[in-house]
């Protein structure tokens, strides 16, 4: 009997572990933090294993993960210093299997999701990405089916409207980013302004740990001068390497050989419209690992 019980317990552990990818992806999609996602996924899987009479382990895991992730977002953002950006994660070959091919972790969608409430974000992800029915999502979120359907619809429209282009899949876009990076390294304000949209916006996330703009920098001239100031600060000590993070081409900026920050450029109409820079050292572990693999 003991052997049979042990075998059953082991089978259940395997069944729950098979859904780890769902838990990690969902937690990261909601929190934007890989460290939080791994911790939440582990906690959620343990809770599912401890639950009695589970009919659908995948659905329960999604429910527990969602609730833990929403709670983490509500607590972690209260005292965050300056703008908040998602933690860059490697995608493609060599990445964690849970997210290597996950389309929803693309930076453009992650940026758009940040403008939504946690409930709207969860409703959209659970239904559109993870294929749960609206009835199932309603049960997970403790809302009516109609309310969840409406939240997902609002979220979908809002995310599509705010989704910038960061992927740089064509040669012209990649060449523009390369020229822009070269001009930034030179501190060439005029050259940068020529490649920026008039209303270009730069958002930098230092988390209060390192120097970064506490508010978005808006306008081509202001963005150019901000980047020129960074170049002057690190003059002669900087290299730039391309990285694939969040399914988009990113530039890793090395200072004295160490990855100091990551930035993505959003492009529209042949001009750079948005720059997203992550300098918070607590958010660079995955990017540094990606750089180490590429070196």
Secondary structure, 3 states (H helix, E strand, C coil): CHHHHHHHHHHHHHHHHCCHHHHHHHHHHHHCCHHHHHHHHHHHHHHHHHCCCCCCHHHHHHHHHHHHHHHHHHHHCCCCCCCCCCCCCECCCCCCCCCCCCHHHCHHHHHHHCCCCHHHHHHHHHHHHCCCCHHHHHHHHCCCHHHHHHHHHHHHHHHHHCCCCCCCCCHHHHHHHHHHHHHHHHCCHHHHHHHEEEEEEEEEECCCCCCCCCCCEECHHHHHHHHHHHHHHCCCCEEEEEEEECCEEEEEEEECCEEEEEEEEEEECCEEEEEEEECCHHHCHHHHHHHHHHC
